């Protein structure tokens, strides 16, 4: 506890959270377990309870799945996609054995921390409906509790802290940590400028980062243009990975360069929902409510926490460069808009609703948060996502 109290905690502005006890956080993914979690929970006499007798409750992660993570097993989800220990919206492990018996992941959720040279940056996962709708106590009023959670986090993740010593603006152009923090402050200042649309704020951030390159870039056109074939394939490939219409059966949505390239080149570009797929042209017919303050605030909080929590590049995302990481975040934002439009289209609505956006972000948070990319895939990201022109085309057509 003493160590975490000495670690500076950076708390995001305007982010609220209090648990509502809805139980929805416990579905549509397999809960990861550390070795200690597995030994503790599997040793409990579940076979004496009829609802668990004869059922496979735990699964061992493969070497590939647990690479770089502190987890060794997962709790096997039910056919409906929920944790088998969820009953009447409450955790059976918690009820029968106390809160300390639950998996470490569950004890921490939805709080997340990113360890850096200047302290721990706290955020909350928008898988939580309370966090999604910004309901509850401001995080700024929860510092004492956040310190307790940070102590728990450090015990689990201390050996897996991100390495921030190799930050690069672009390949071959290194950034030290103080300089990165200056750049982040500038990116967040653009994001907070509510006199502009979110698209314009994100583009200003891209233009700022490009301006910091040692080697000057060609002038970036400001007029929107149609998507190119490669743009469509890239959006489709990322959508299949981050917003799958058929949830993965394992904990993490691991993928490699070969899978990405295969989807990028050969598959039909589409945005697929179960049971059908949509072309981007079809989705462009759905009205995006640019003047909806609640939708804008929800998207702003999602983007703000991704940047504030440093979940989009470098030590936080497979050591990709800052520009590529920021452009990847913009592509993710475009996918949110397209997927929400597909949900609206499927229910025969002419306009995207707040719930369409919330459903999309929750799904994205689950699978993007579990995605692990290899060094080879990171190289593919650099190749496919650096272009500021591509980012402008995608934003103009999403």
N, C-alpha and C positions, 0 to 999 in steps of 0.2 A: 504494500500500500504506500509505503514511504516514497518509493521510487516514482510512482505515478504522480504523487503530489508535487514532486519536484519537476516533473515534465510540464512545460507550458501547454495549455490546451487552448486551441484557437476555435472559437465557436461562431458558426455562420449567423448572419443577420436575418431576421424575419422568418426563421424556421421554427415551427411549433410541433410538438408531439406529446400526446398522452395516450396510453393504451386504452382502447374501448372494449377489449375482450370479445371481439367479433369472431376470432378464430380463423379468419380468411388468410392470414399469413402462413398457415400451416398446410397449404395445398399447392398442388401442381409442381412440386419438386421433391427430390429425395434429400432428407436432412443429413448433412455430413457429420461424421463422428471422428473425434480423435481416438487414439488407442485407449486412453484413459476413459473416455466416454463409453466406448464399446465394452470394455471390461466391466465397467460399473453397471451399465444398463442391461447388457446381455446376461449378467449374473442374477438379475432379478427373476423370480419364479413366474414367468409369464405363462408357462404351460398349465399352471394351476387355474388360470382364468379361461373359461370356455371360449370366449371370442378370439383368443390368441392361440389356442391349442392347435397344433399341426400346421401353423402358418409360418412362412419364412419372413422374419421381421428384419433381418440384417443381411447386408451383402458386402463382400470385400471389394475394395477398389483395386483396379489393375495398377501396375507400375506407371502406366501412361496417365491415368486419371489422377493419381495422387502426386504427380511430379510437381515439386515446388510448393506443396501444400502440407499443412500439419495433419491432414485427415487420412484415415486408413480404411474406414467403412462408411456405409450409409444405412439409414433406416429405409426399408423398402416401402414405397407408397402403395396405397390401396388401388384397386382398379379405377376408382373415382378420382385418383390423383392426390388423395390426402394422406397425411401422416396417420398410421394405424393407431397411434396413441392419442389421437384427437377424438374426444367424445363430448357431445353436447357443447361444442365450441371451447372446451377446456382440455388441458393436457393431463392425461392419466398419470404420467410419470410424476408431474408436479403434485397432483392430488394425493397420490399414494406414498410418495417418497420425499416430497419437499422440493422447493425450487432449485436447490443446489444439485439435485440428482439429474436435472435435465441436461441435454447436450450443451456444450459451451456455446455453440452457434445460437441456440435458442435463448440462452441466458443473456447473450449480448444483443440479440435482435430487437429493434431495427437499427440500433446504434452502430456506427462504423467509425473507424479511426484510421488515419494515414500517418505513419510515423515519418518524420522529416528531420533534417538538421536543426530546425527551429521549433520543434515541438510536434504535438499531435493535433491533427485537424479533424474535428468531429463533424459528422453528418448523420442523417437518418435515411434509411432505405425507403423509397417510395413504393415498395411492395406493400408496406403497411398502408391501409386505407386512411388511418388517422394522419400519417405523414403526407399521404397523397393530397388530402384536402386541407392540410395545415391546421389540424384540430388539436387543441390542447395547450400545454404550458410552453412558453418560448424556451428554446434550448439555452438562451442566455441566462435564464433563471434556474437552470438545472446543473450548474457547474459542479456542485458537490457530488451529485449522483453520477455525472459524467466521469469524475475522477475515479469513482468506484468501478465503473464499467471499463475505463481505460486500464486499470490494474488487472482486471480479468482478461482483457484483450492481450495485454503484454505477456501474460503467462502462456497464452496459446500461440501467439504469433511472433514472439521475440526472435526466434530463429529464422523468421521469414519476412523481416522488415525490408522494404524496398531499398534498393541501392540508388542513391541520387547523385553519385559521384561522376556519372557519365552522361549528363544531360547534353543533348545536342539540339540546336535550333533546326539544323538540317544536317545531313551526313557530312562530317568533317568540320562542322562549325560548333565548337563546344560552348556551353553556358555554365558559369558557376552559379551556385545556389542564390546568392544575393541578386544577381542579374535576372535569374528566372523570376524571383519574387517581384521585381520591378515590372517585368513583362506581364505577370499574372494580374497585378494591380491595374495595369492598363486595360487588359482584356475584360476584367470585371467592371471597370468604369464604363466601357462601351456597353456591356450587357445591362447595366443599371440605367442607361439613358432611355427613359420611357417616352421621350419625345419622338423616338424612332421605332419602326417595326422591329420585331425580333430578327427578321431576315437581314435588315440593314445593320443592326447591331453586330450580328455575327460576321457579316462581310467586312465591317470596319475592323474587327479583330483580325481577320485574315490579312487584310491590307497592311495593318500595323506590323504583323509578324514578317510578312514578305519584305517590308521596308527595312528590316533589320539584317537581311542577308548581306554577307560580305560581297557576293557577286550580284550586281544589279540584274533585275529581271526585266523582260520586255513589258511594255505598258499593258496593263490589264484593261480590256474593254469593259465598259459599264452597261452596254446594251444587252439585255437577255437574249439568248438564242435557244434553238431547239436542242433537245437532248440528242447526243450522238449514240450510236449503237453500243459502244463500250460503256457509256454512262448507264444505259438501261441494264446491261448485263451485271454491272457492279452493284447497282441498287437491288436487283433481283437476288444476287448471291448473298449479299448482306442480310436481306430480309429473310431468306431461308434459314440463316444461321441464328439471327437474333430474335426473330418473331415467327418461330416455326408453327405451322398449322397442326403439326403432330408433335407433341412434346417429347423430348429425348427421354429415354428410359433410364439413363444414368445421371449421376450428379452434375457432371460438367459437360458443356457443349464443346468438347475439344475438337479442333479441326487442324488440318495441315495445309500447306501450300497447294498440294495436288488437288485436294477437294475444292479449295477456293478457285483455282484455275479451271478445273473441270466445270464448275457451275458458271463461272464467268464466261467461258467460251462456248460451251455446247448447249446449255439448257435454254429453254424458251424464257425470255425475260418476262416476268409476271410478278404480281403481288398476290399471293395465294392465301385465302382463308378456307377453312373447311366449310362447305364441300366444293368451293369453286375458286377460280383464279380470275384476276382482273388485269387488263392492260393499264399502263399509266395514262393513256388517252381516256379510257373510261373513267378513271378516278378524277381526272381534271374536270369532269362535268359536275362533280360534287362541290358544293360551296364550302369554302373554308371561312369560318366566322372571324375575320381579322379584327373585328371590333369587340369581341367578347373578352371582357376584362378577366373573367375567371379562368378561361382557357389560357390566356396569355400569362397570367400569374402562375398557373400550374407548370407550364412549359418553362417559364423563367426560373422557377425554383428548382426544376430538374436540371437545367443547364448550369445554373449557379452552383449547385452542390457538386456537380461533376467537375467543374473547374476549381472551386474552393477545396474540394477533397482530393484533387490531383489524380483523378481516376481515368484520365484520358490520354496519357503519354508516359514516356520514361519509366521510372521505377514503378509507376502505377499501372502501366499497360504494355508489358513486353518490351520495354526499352525502345519504343518507336520515338522518332524525333518530335519536337514540340509542334512544328508546323503540320506534320502529317497527323499527329494526335488531335490537333485542333480541327483540322479538316475532317477527320473521321467523326468527331463530335457533331459537326455540321451535317454530315451524311446521316448520322443517327437521328438528328432532329428532322431531316427530310423524310426518313422512314416513318417516324412517328406520325407525321402529317398524312403520308400515303396510306398507312395502315388504318388510321382513324377514318379516313375517307372510305376505305374498303368496308369497314364495319357499318358506316352510315349507308353506303350503297347496298349492302346486303339486307339491311332492314328497310330498304326503299325510302330512305330519307333524303331530302335535297340538301341538307346541311349537317355538318359535323356537330355533335353535342359534347358537352363537358365529360359525360360518362364514356363516350367513345375514346376520348383522349386519355382519360384515366385508365381504362381497360388496356389500352396500348402501352402506356408507360409501365404499368404493373408487370405485364408480360415481358417487356423489354428489360426491366430491372432484374428479373429472375434469370434470364438467359444470357444477357450481356455480362451480368455480374459473375456468372459461372464459366464464362468462356475463357479458355486459355489458348493463346496462340504460340506457336513455335517460333524460333528465330527465323526460319525460312518463310513462314507466313508473314512475320513482321517485315521482311524484305519486300514481299509482295505488296503489303500495305504502302510502303514507301513509294513503290513504283506507281501504284494505282490511285493514291489519294493526295499526292503532293500538289497537283495542278490547281491553282486558284481559279482558272477558267472553268474547269469541270465543276468546282463547287458552285460557281455562279450559275451555271446551266442547271444544275440539280435544284438549287433553291428557286429558280425562276419557274421550274416545271413541277414542283411538288405541292 
